[in-house]
């Protein structure tokens, strides 16, 4: 006899269901041992009210109450006309929100892993405090709970945070801001939970709490337990993030770049390590606080006080049109999926955050994750691409899928490439006619290769990855490489300039090998304001605009360029220093022509708009 599955995940499909067809269609009544049931993302799925009873249980066929062992129930975007749905409690997590709410898209996916209890929770509130311009997203990841028992502290943290945060925001003084409200919310959250355990330890009277679940806490099961907490609060165009523990949030941008929104509280981090030692604790060789705890901050962890605390790290940024999507995920997910990979997956599935969240979770599982995983994806603003006509100043622009729906892309099978590039946009057709050529070269590369050959192997791989990744994102064509030098072409001058800027920026923030950063040629250099201006491999770039001779190389099956235009572009790059971008006079003239066209368009739209004066430094080739 085949055993029935304990988990059924059919999320993000096009399922339809007629509950009246129960003699022929599957119904959850046939598998009452289910622990995990997910119908989320099936927007055509409907569970209608039914008065036909199951003769074995006496329950109506629309009732989900028959699933006595159910731990996770996903009903996001599912139409419910039945009231026979279990209530959310410490032993069960239920999601019933909508995934598309005005300008905010929401997707969530999780896995219980090898656990048989619920220890992670989440919150998504579109109109927080009843205001149209406020959104609240929270994630809770339970740590060190009692075995085979649901995590009470993560459940309590979820129940207490929203009313506490609402109260703190409502009573903000004239000289206070959102940072103060967030900080007091985290401290109050920890105080309410640990004060119950403290009173039990000292046998003091515990006054009744507004939340009856607090009375269920006990020293035996919950003294060592706690949870990581991360919140994202959006008000108008301002985004606030705060976290304690190891939940991490990442903001991806439409150019493939990303920004970390949280600070991971690892006991081995220098500030956390020194604070733990000063409070009388220690960090073991495997990086655990007092030899047991994997995080240095969190809600709860009563037995580890004062070595832990609940003071959050808070950040706030102004959202722009370039900000695309947010990932909020637990530690296990980030242990198996890199930031770059997560952003690449998001770019593939940006139109559907629910599918994006499930795909991210599946990647982590495929890479070996066996513990619990929780992933939330939030889309900012309109994600639908704007469609333009084929009339354009430059043909074959980058990101053609967003611009030309009838443009045939290059066959990916022609160039196998590496797996990281396969997740990005396909390479554009080789530009012909008027185009921009960019030559790059690494400064002092020969000296570095002779002195640090092992470190340079790793550094060159990072350098090449940055170059090719940005080529796919911006929309450029890799002509060829010679040693560590690149020759690339672009169909428009703006794409060439954007690629140069993106590459130079990422070279400054890349995680270079330590041996490279310790050299005089690649050490970090800052200006008077503390901005990093040199760090790691230093790349010179030269940009030229013109019309080269185009010819397909029959050996490499790739387009190659010849003629005086290519020679001038090579000379332009030779005059640049490391970290600099040199532009020819022809390229500057083309950029100026673009500005003039743009100004004429703006004059038509806004006759009274002020003209922007643009000055260019000419470099004669």
ROSE-149160 format. One record per residue (C-alpha): x, y, z. Coordinates in steps of 0.02 Angstrom, whole numbers, padded with zeros to 5 digits. Example, Ala and Ser with C-alpha at 12.3 -4.5 7.8 and 13.67 -1.06 7.14 Angstrom:
// residues 2
REC  X  Y  Z
REC  00615  -00225  00390;
REC  00684  -00053  00357;
***
This chain:
// residues 621
REC  X  Y  Z
REC  00000  00000  00000;
REC  00068  00171  -00049;
REC  00085  00290  00099;
REC  -00004  00457  00082;
REC  00108  00611  00081;
REC  00122  00717  00238;
REC  00154  00875  00136;
REC  00060  00937  -00018;
REC  00124  01093  -00104;
REC  00029  01141  -00262;
REC  00054  01329  -00250;
REC  00064  01451  -00397;
REC  -00028  01344  -00523;
REC  -00189  01368  -00620;
REC  -00293  01247  -00518;
REC  -00483  01250  -00518;
REC  -00586  01150  -00397;
REC  -00768  01095  -00389;
REC  -00803  01034  -00214;
REC  -00969  00961  -00269;
REC  -00873  00837  -00377;
REC  -00804  00748  -00224;
REC  -00846  00570  -00282;
REC  -00721  00592  -00426;
REC  -00597  00728  -00373;
REC  -00469  00722  -00233;
REC  -00518  00802  -00068;
REC  -00412  00833  00087;
REC  -00533  00721  00182;
REC  -00445  00574  00099;
REC  -00280  00619  00184;
REC  -00308  00680  00361;
REC  -00125  00654  00408;
REC  -00071  00809  00310;
REC  00049  00924  00402;
REC  00082  01047  00261;
REC  -00051  01101  00135;
REC  -00019  01245  00015;
REC  -00144  01309  -00113;
REC  -00072  01486  -00118;
REC  -00054  01573  -00286;
REC  -00198  01478  -00369;
REC  -00305  01629  -00409;
REC  -00441  01525  -00490;
REC  -00451  01403  -00345;
REC  -00613  01417  -00246;
REC  -00670  01323  -00092;
REC  -00858  01344  -00091;
REC  -00971  01307  00055;
REC  -01040  01132  00048;
REC  -01172  01045  00152;
REC  -01129  00870  00093;
REC  -01055  00773  00239;
REC  -00918  00644  00240;
REC  -00999  00486  00308;
REC  -00838  00435  00397;
REC  -00809  00597  00494;
REC  -00977  00684  00493;
REC  -00891  00843  00432;
REC  -00941  00941  00277;
REC  -00826  00913  00128;
REC  -00779  01099  00128;
REC  -00713  01088  00306;
REC  -00526  01102  00336;
REC  -00553  01065  00521;
REC  -00535  00879  00490;
REC  -00347  00901  00467;
REC  -00302  00879  00650;
REC  -00114  00864  00618;
REC  -00102  01014  00502;
REC  00040  01135  00542;
REC  00048  01250  00389;
REC  -00099  01303  00279;
REC  -00073  01418  00129;
REC  -00228  01501  00057;
REC  -00157  01661  -00019;
REC  -00263  01717  -00168;
REC  -00384  01572  -00139;
REC  -00569  01616  -00140;
REC  -00652  01555  00020;
REC  -00839  01550  00047;
REC  -00830  01422  00187;
REC  -00806  01464  00369;
REC  -00737  01294  00416;
REC  -00556  01353  00422;
REC  -00448  01323  00576;
REC  -00389  01470  00680;
REC  -00206  01517  00683;
REC  -00121  01469  00845;
REC  00047  01419  00916;
REC  00038  01249  00830;
REC  -00026  01310  00660;
REC  00020  01445  00534;
REC  -00112  01503  00410;
REC  -00095  01629  00269;
REC  -00250  01701  00185;
REC  -00195  01874  00122;
REC  -00197  01933  -00059;
REC  -00033  01938  -00153;
REC  -00072  02091  -00260;
REC  -00122  02248  -00168;
REC  -00113  02410  -00268;
REC  00072  02451  -00294;
REC  00141  02318  -00176;
REC  00160  02138  -00231;
REC  00187  02002  -00101;
REC  00247  01823  -00111;
REC  00296  01700  00023;
REC  00360  01523  00024;
REC  00427  01409  00159;
REC  00477  01234  00204;
REC  00470  01143  00370;
REC  00623  01042  00324;
REC  00651  00895  00439;
REC  00550  00975  00580;
REC  00376  00922  00631;
REC  00329  01087  00718;
REC  00309  01269  00669;
REC  00444  01391  00724;
REC  00443  01529  00591;
REC  00308  01661  00568;
REC  00276  01812  00459;
REC  00164  01966  00446;
REC  00109  02066  00295;
REC  -00007  02216  00322;
REC  -00044  02325  00171;
REC  -00140  02468  00255;
REC  -00049  02474  00420;
REC  -00142  02576  00552;
REC  -00277  02602  00421;
REC  -00166  02717  00318;
REC  -00154  02697  00129;
REC  00029  02748  00127;
REC  00095  02625  00258;
REC  00150  02444  00239;
REC  00220  02327  00372;
REC  00313  02165  00336;
REC  00387  02059  00476;
REC  00477  01893  00488;
REC  00509  01788  00644;
REC  00627  01640  00654;
REC  00622  01537  00814;
REC  00784  01473  00890;
REC  00826  01340  01021;
REC  00647  01289  01061;
REC  00592  01134  01152;
REC  00603  00979  01040;
REC  00441  00919  00960;
REC  00346  01071  01025;
REC  00292  01223  00926;
REC  00394  01379  00958;
REC  00296  01485  01081;
REC  00410  01637  01083;
REC  00405  01664  00894;
REC  00214  01651  00903;
REC  00207  01776  01047;
REC  00326  01895  00960;
REC  00211  01897  00809;
REC  00058  01926  00917;
REC  00136  02067  01019;
REC  00235  02163  00888;
REC  00094  02243  00787;
REC  -00002  02319  00935;
REC  00160  02373  01018;
REC  00227  02456  00860;
REC  00060  02540  00828;
REC  00057  02609  01004;
REC  00235  02675  00992;
REC  00202  02761  00826;
REC  00043  02842  00892;
REC  00130  02917  01043;
REC  00284  02987  00956;
REC  00334  03157  01024;
REC  00377  03310  00923;
REC  00564  03279  00946;
REC  00555  03093  00907;
REC  00551  02995  00745;
REC  00513  02821  00679;
REC  00683  02758  00737;
REC  00632  02789  00918;
REC  00467  02698  00894;
REC  00551  02547  00816;
REC  00683  02535  00951;
REC  00556  02547  01093;
REC  00448  02415  01006;
REC  00589  02288  01006;
REC  00636  02325  01186;
REC  00455  02315  01244;
REC  00431  02152  01150;
REC  00578  02073  01240;
REC  00525  02146  01408;
REC  00348  02075  01400;
REC  00411  01900  01362;
REC  00559  01892  01480;
REC  00468  01975  01625;
REC  00352  01823  01633;
REC  00499  01704  01642;
REC  00588  01815  01769;
REC  00436  01815  01885;
REC  00425  01626  01873;
REC  00609  01610  01917;
REC  00589  01718  02073;
REC  00414  01650  02116;
REC  00342  01826  02109;
REC  00162  01865  02069;
REC  00132  01889  01884;
REC  -00008  02011  01843;
REC  -00127  01953  01707;
REC  -00074  02008  01533;
REC  -00179  02073  01390;
REC  -00114  01926  01289;
REC  -00169  01761  01368;
REC  -00036  01664  01271;
REC  00098  01739  01384;
REC  00034  01632  01526;
REC  00087  01476  01430;
REC  00272  01518  01447;
REC  00373  01411  01566;
REC  00556  01402  01617;
REC  00579  01221  01567;
REC  00534  01242  01383;
REC  00562  01427  01350;
REC  00709  01488  01455;
REC  00834  01448  01317;
REC  00717  01488  01173;
REC  00708  01649  01075;
REC  00685  01712  00899;
REC  00761  01824  00768;
REC  00651  01967  00711;
REC  00659  02079  00557;
REC  00533  02212  00507;
REC  00511  02319  00352;
REC  00405  02474  00373;
REC  00364  02578  00219;
REC  00284  02750  00236;
REC  00260  02846  00075;
REC  00429  02830  -00011;
REC  00529  02801  00148;
REC  00582  02624  00192;
REC  00634  02578  00370;
REC  00714  02412  00414;
REC  00759  02344  00585;
REC  00820  02173  00640;
REC  00892  02070  00780;
REC  00968  01901  00745;
REC  01011  01823  00578;
REC  00862  01859  00465;
REC  00926  01958  00316;
REC  00838  02075  00195;
REC  00903  02127  00023;
REC  00841  02265  -00092;
REC  00871  02228  -00277;
REC  00880  02364  -00408;
REC  00830  02362  -00590;
REC  01013  02368  -00646;
REC  01057  02205  -00559;
REC  01136  02289  -00409;
REC  01075  02262  -00231;
REC  01085  02336  -00057;
REC  01082  02242  00108;
REC  00949  02314  00223;
REC  00992  02219  00382;
REC  01141  02183  00494;
REC  01174  02001  00537;
REC  01207  01981  00723;
REC  01339  01846  00727;
REC  01433  01816  00891;
REC  01597  01817  00794;
REC  01572  01994  00728;
REC  01700  02106  00814;
REC  01576  02228  00896;
REC  01464  02086  00954;
REC  01612  01983  01013;
REC  01680  02125  01119;
REC  01507  02162  01193;
REC  01482  01979  01239;
REC  01652  01970  01324;
REC  01619  02132  01418;
REC  01454  02062  01485;
REC  01537  01904  01551;
REC  01497  01785  01410;
REC  01608  01694  01286;
REC  01608  01638  01105;
REC  01659  01458  01071;
REC  01771  01399  00931;
REC  01622  01358  00821;
REC  01556  01537  00836;
REC  01416  01506  00961;
REC  01374  01621  01107;
REC  01411  01529  01270;
REC  01445  01376  01161;
REC  01261  01354  01113;
REC  01173  01507  01040;
REC  01204  01546  00854;
REC  01150  01729  00867;
REC  01203  01871  00980;
REC  01037  01965  00983;
REC  00855  01914  00985;
REC  00689  01914  01076;
REC  00686  01797  01225;
REC  00843  01694  01264;
REC  00809  01724  01449;
REC  00945  01604  01508;
REC  01078  01697  01408;
REC  01046  01870  01479;
REC  01141  01989  01487;
REC  01249  01914  01351;
REC  01109  01943  01225;
REC  00995  02092  01206;
REC  00855  02152  01092;
REC  00922  02320  01032;
REC  00891  02323  00843;
REC  01000  02387  00702;
REC  00893  02514  00608;
REC  00916  02582  00433;
REC  00809  02696  00325;
REC  00822  02740  00141;
REC  00722  02840  00015;
REC  00645  02728  -00116;
REC  00678  02774  -00297;
REC  00618  02716  -00467;
REC  00772  02603  -00478;
REC  00720  02501  -00326;
REC  00639  02341  -00386;
REC  00607  02202  -00260;
REC  00646  02152  -00080;
REC  00694  01979  -00016;
REC  00669  01942  00169;
REC  00732  01768  00213;
REC  00792  01662  00358;
REC  00973  01613  00391;
REC  00961  01438  00315;
REC  00911  01512  00147;
REC  01060  01630  00142;
REC  01176  01488  00192;
REC  01142  01405  00025;
REC  01097  01548  -00094;
REC  01215  01693  -00128;
REC  01155  01872  -00145;
REC  01197  01878  -00331;
REC  01104  01717  -00366;
REC  00951  01778  -00270;
REC  00947  01940  -00370;
REC  00966  01845  -00535;
REC  00818  01733  -00490;
REC  00714  01886  -00446;
REC  00752  01964  -00614;
REC  00683  01808  -00699;
REC  00520  01808  -00602;
REC  00491  01992  -00562;
REC  00314  01988  -00631;
REC  00254  01862  -00501;
REC  00324  01877  -00324;
REC  00239  01717  -00269;
REC  00330  01614  -00401;
REC  00491  01709  -00363;
REC  00478  01662  -00178;
REC  00445  01479  -00219;
REC  00588  01473  -00343;
REC  00708  01547  -00215;
REC  00655  01417  -00088;
REC  00674  01276  -00215;
REC  00850  01332  -00258;
REC  00900  01324  -00075;
REC  00826  01150  -00058;
REC  00913  01092  -00217;
REC  01079  01156  -00149;
REC  01060  01048  00006;
REC  00954  01142  00134;
REC  00863  01021  00249;
REC  00811  01136  00390;
REC  00664  01257  00394;
REC  00663  01395  00262;
REC  00557  01552  00252;
REC  00567  01672  00104;
REC  00465  01830  00074;
REC  00471  01933  -00087;
REC  00399  02108  -00099;
REC  00386  02201  -00264;
REC  00391  02391  -00262;
REC  00287  02492  -00384;
REC  00229  02433  -00555;
REC  00326  02283  -00618;
REC  00245  02272  -00789;
REC  00363  02323  -00927;
REC  00318  02473  -01032;
REC  00302  02431  -01214;
REC  00369  02553  -01342;
REC  00357  02554  -01529;
REC  00499  02506  -01643;
REC  00540  02689  -01685;
REC  00699  02721  -01588;
REC  00853  02828  -01609;
REC  00964  02674  -01583;
REC  00917  02502  -01642;
REC  00963  02347  -01541;
REC  00956  02432  -01372;
REC  00992  02335  -01214;
REC  00851  02241  -01126;
REC  00757  02218  -01288;
REC  00625  02107  -01210;
REC  00560  02262  -01120;
REC  00566  02370  -01278;
REC  00536  02263  -01431;
REC  00418  02117  -01413;
REC  00448  02058  -01591;
REC  00638  02060  -01582;
REC  00717  01889  -01600;
REC  00851  01859  -01471;
REC  01011  01763  -01496;
REC  00998  01576  -01473;
REC  01066  01537  -01302;
REC  01125  01367  -01359;
REC  01256  01447  -01473;
REC  01364  01498  -01324;
REC  01348  01381  -01175;
REC  01429  01505  -01053;
REC  01419  01480  -00866;
REC  01263  01450  -00763;
REC  01267  01622  -00682;
REC  01248  01708  -00851;
REC  01110  01589  -00906;
REC  00997  01661  -00770;
REC  01016  01836  -00843;
REC  00949  01913  -01003;
REC  01011  01837  -01166;
REC  01155  01923  -01251;
REC  01102  02055  -01377;
REC  01130  02040  -01563;
REC  01301  02112  -01611;
REC  01279  02297  -01650;
REC  01319  02355  -01826;
REC  01334  02526  -01904;
REC  01355  02668  -01780;
REC  01399  02597  -01610;
REC  01501  02625  -01452;
REC  01662  02528  -01423;
REC  01736  02508  -01249;
REC  01912  02444  -01213;
REC  01960  02398  -01034;
REC  02123  02348  -00955;
REC  02184  02311  -00778;
REC  02318  02428  -00712;
REC  02479  02343  -00652;
REC  02409  02172  -00696;
REC  02579  02102  -00751;
REC  02659  02148  -00585;
REC  02514  02074  -00487;
REC  02520  01911  -00588;
REC  02707  01893  -00559;
REC  02693  01929  -00371;
REC  02527  01850  -00322;
REC  02480  01719  -00453;
REC  02361  01620  -00342;
REC  02266  01772  -00279;
REC  02256  01843  -00454;
REC  02169  01686  -00518;
REC  02027  01719  -00397;
REC  02030  01907  -00429;
REC  02021  01885  -00619;
REC  01870  01770  -00601;
REC  01782  01904  -00498;
REC  01833  02037  -00624;
REC  01767  01937  -00772;
REC  01604  01896  -00683;
REC  01571  02080  -00648;
REC  01606  02127  -00829;
REC  01497  01992  -00908;
REC  01356  02007  -00781;
REC  01338  02194  -00815;
REC  01348  02164  -01002;
REC  01193  02053  -00991;
REC  01101  02173  -00876;
REC  01138  02334  -00971;
REC  01134  02259  -01145;
REC  01307  02247  -01221;
REC  01402  02129  -01335;
REC  01568  02049  -01285;
REC  01676  02056  -01440;
REC  01831  01970  -01370;
REC  01956  01966  -01228;
REC  02144  01977  -01236;
REC  02224  01924  -01073;
REC  02132  02026  -00941;
REC  02073  02159  -01066;
REC  01895  02167  -01133;
REC  01831  02236  -01298;
REC  01643  02263  -01292;
REC  01516  02354  -01401;
REC  01350  02440  -01367;
REC  01210  02499  -01481;
REC  01193  02666  -01391;
REC  01312  02785  -01300;
REC  01204  02788  -01144;
REC  01215  02598  -01127;
REC  01405  02606  -01143;
REC  01419  02742  -01012;
REC  01300  02653  -00893;
REC  01399  02492  -00909;
REC  01562  02584  -00869;
REC  01487  02666  -00715;
REC  01409  02505  -00650;
REC  01570  02406  -00672;
REC  01679  02538  -00588;
REC  01557  02547  -00442;
REC  01552  02359  -00417;
REC  01741  02344  -00428;
REC  01751  02457  -00273;
REC  01632  02348  -00172;
REC  01686  02174  -00228;
REC  01753  02050  -00099;
REC  01932  02040  -00165;
REC  02062  01916  -00098;
REC  02155  01982  00054;
REC  02324  01967  -00031;
REC  02263  02084  -00169;
REC  02195  02215  -00048;
REC  02359  02217  00049;
REC  02462  02271  -00103;
REC  02509  02451  -00137;
REC  02426  02441  -00307;
REC  02256  02380  -00242;
REC  02240  02444  -00064;
REC  02088  02546  -00013;
REC  02103  02734  -00040;
REC  01973  02860  00021;
REC  01949  03045  -00012;
REC  01932  03184  00117;
REC  01749  03140  00150;
REC  01783  02956  00179;
REC  01718  02896  00010;
REC  01810  02747  -00063;
REC  01890  02798  -00229;
REC  02011  02653  -00257;
REC  01997  02474  -00196;
REC  02046  02307  -00273;
REC  02088  02287  -00456;
REC  02098  02455  -00543;
REC  02026  02455  -00719;
REC  02052  02588  -00851;
REC  01917  02613  -00983;
REC  01908  02702  -01150;
REC  01747  02738  -01246;
REC  01731  02790  -01429;
REC  01583  02814  -01547;
REC  01591  02775  -01731;
REC  01557  02654  -01872;
REC  01685  02513  -01881;
REC  01704  02377  -02011;
REC  01598  02229  -01952;
REC  01641  02052  -02000;
REC  01589  01883  -01930;
REC  01735  01776  -01870;
REC  01709  01605  -01948;
REC  01810  01519  -01810;
REC  01732  01593  -01654;
REC  01563  01625  -01737;
REC  01559  01798  -01659;
REC  01559  01972  -01732;
REC  01726  02062  -01742;
REC  01765  02244  -01780;
REC  01907  02320  -01881;
REC  01964  02484  -01952;
REC  02021  02657  -01893;
REC  01875  02672  -01771;
REC  01939  02522  -01671;
REC  02116  02592  -01669;
REC  02055  02759  -01601;
REC  01953  02672  -01466;
REC  02109  02576  -01412;
REC  02210  02738  -01400;
REC  02075  02822  -01296;
REC  02083  02684  -01165;
REC  02274  02695  -01161;
REC  02271  02874  -01094;
REC  02156  02831  -00948;
REC  02223  02788  -00776;
REC  02159  02649  -00664;
REC  01980  02683  -00610;
REC  01955  02816  -00745;
REC  01838  02819  -00896;
REC  01908  02913  -01047;
REC  01788  02971  -01184;
REC  01832  03024  -01360;
REC  01770  03186  -01435;
REC  01655  03089  -01552;
REC  01576  03002  -01404;
REC  01552  03167  -01312;
REC  01470  03243  -01467;
REC  01348  03098  -01476;
REC  01304  03118  -01292;
REC  01276  03304  -01320;
REC  01161  03266  -01465;
REC  01060  03155  -01351;
REC  01045  03295  -01223;
REC  00988  03416  -01357;
REC  00854  03293  -01414;
REC  00801  03267  -01234;
REC  00790  03454  -01203;
REC  00682  03478  -01357;
REC  00563  03344  -01296;
REC  00557  03426  -01125;
REC  00522  03595  -01205;
REC  00370  03521  -01290;
REC  00310  03442  -01128;
REC  00357  03584  -01011;
REC  00384  03750  -01101;
REC  00434  03837  -00941;
REC  00558  03704  -00884;
REC  00733  03766  -00851;
REC  00871  03703  -00966;
REC  01011  03603  -00889;
REC  01184  03657  -00940;
REC  01300  03510  -00975;
REC  01488  03531  -00994;
REC  01600  03397  -01069;
REC  01788  03375  -01058;
REC  01849  03329  -01232;
REC  01983  03199  -01256;
REC  02060  03209  -01428;
REC  02102  03040  -01504;
***
